[in-house]
Amino acid sequence: MQRRLFLTASTAAVSALAAPAAWSQSTPRLTPVKFTLDFRITGQTSPFFLAQQRGYYKDEGLDVSIDVGSGSVASITRIASGVYQMGLGDISSLIEFQASQSGTPLVQAVYQYYNRAPFAIIGRKDRGITNDFRSLEGKKIAAAAVESTRRAWPMVARKLRVKDDYFQWSTTDFASRDNVVVRGDVDGATYFHDSAVSLFARMKLDELSILQYTQAGVNLYGNAILASNAMVTQNPAAVAGFLRATNRAIRESMADPAAAIAATKVREPILNEAVELERWRITRQYIAAADTRSHGVGDVLKRTLEQQVDEVVDVFGLKTRPGVEGIFNRSMLPPMSERLYSA
């Protein structure tokens, strides 16, 4: 992949990607796309199911299957292995992955889903945790072993000028995290902010302190839509079609969240609609963050991504520094006019 793809694409390529592929009405030739979520099915990813239910992917000539994930880090290896063509995964983890590889990137980000990473530590006030990160000193914080919020903590620690072991980690799995907080086995836990609605349903909000990483000055891009190198190079029109369909569904989810949650419940009937609507209310704040007003949802600011690369390389002591052009490929994004959203 040419490095110049980050900022420019040829006029011919853009024109080819701008229009949906033509398909025979009598014999549709749908391109199969296996897409992995970062985690389980919830309101966080409802636009993908809205796009699927309303036939937007089929309109683009795609037969999209959506599978649950096992973490935003694992999505990267799933795509790199070739089992999945596209998925949702963490940008910082993608930087680490690319730093460990040589040659053409096996996986690239093609649409920035979370314009800001929804990383947060949520703690119990009765354990002395306040809205000040320094209240975490000496506390016991639960997190999964391989989890992006936990892995990003050293970046917060550096901003605060404290040691990485400022508090004690208690390793647990995602399914047990709420339980250990509610029981008081730990003082708090790491979360994607929107994932914490399950905890909010069991504890009152005024009993908890929410420490968002952005409050510490850590401005990281979060999970992005990723694509394999094979998809990007061999079928960029399919990638562009997937992004058009998803972007359309994101905009419609912003306008009518209830419809998006209803589409998600078709796939996962046990979901609680009220809980998932609240989850989406939080999610949308991270998708359409303040600076998307200048360049639209789904895109990134090159300088901000460069700073994130520098931060990840420095904090984790990576031997090589991946170029932003290989991390984020914006050549298949829908036009900015279709990605602008006013909160």
Secondary structure, 3 states (H helix, E strand, C coil): CCHHHHCCCCHHHHHHHHCCCCCCCCCCCCEEEEEECCCCCCHHHHHHHHHHHCCHHHHCCEEEEEECCCCCCHHHHHHHCCCCCEEEEEHHHHHHHHHCCCCCCCEEEEEECCCCCCEEEEEEHHHCCCCCHHHHCCCEEEECCCCHHHHCHHHHHHHHCCCCCCCEEEECCHHHHHHHHHHCCCCEEEEEHHHHHHHHCCCCHHHEEEEEHHHHCCCCCCEEEEEEHHHHHHCHHHHHHHHHHHHHHHHHHHHCHHHHHHHHHHHCCCCCHHHHHHHHHHHHHHHCCCCHHHHCCECCCHHHHHHHHHHHHHHCCCCCCCCHHHHECCCCCCCHHHCCCCC
